[in-house]
């Protein structure tokens, strides 16, 4: 808000008015000897008697300053953009506890293995799965062909259990990799087949599960 001047001209402000008249960029405003717009104690600019809204300047009357026609027209033509909700892809890799899944030379899930899969399903509730990949593995004992089949059977056992939990069949893919990707290191579990070595190789008898999908917003 600005203050209009009426009788101020008769009270010694005539010289300042003259300055305003010779100052086109601040025409319509009283200016001091430094060519600065005179302001009240509250920071409001003083208008001269012939001030009109058309003479408004940004410093004093920003709300009355007109934007260039081209800019104003461009702003009217640009529609408001509402950000669309973005669903971010999510990938979760879950490696189940190898000690609970399969016995040596077996592809049947242990009871504890079923509990581990139940926990996996519960933790995946906030993901809408696109693909669930189950990859079976075997330890080093047995021929390559035998271990390949064993690893495939283990992956198939996991798929069957997940199907029983309501996961769609076309979402689950299985693969067997035999003994090619052991978890144990080369210098571990050394020696011939024995109860001790078989127990040491337990981590290699596993199924790794990877879930790829979209995370459900909460």
Secondary structure, DSSP 8 states (H G I E B T S, - for coil): --B--SGGGGGT-HHHHHHHHT-GGGTTB-B-TTS-B-B-TTS-BBB-TT--GGG--TTT-GGG----HHHHHHHHHS----------EEEEEEE--GGGT--TT--S--HHHHHHHHHHHHHTTTEEEEEEEEEE---SSS-HHHHHHHHHHHHHHHHHHHHHTT--GGGEEEEE-TTTT-SS-TTSS-SSS-HHHHHHGGGGS-EEEEEEEEE---
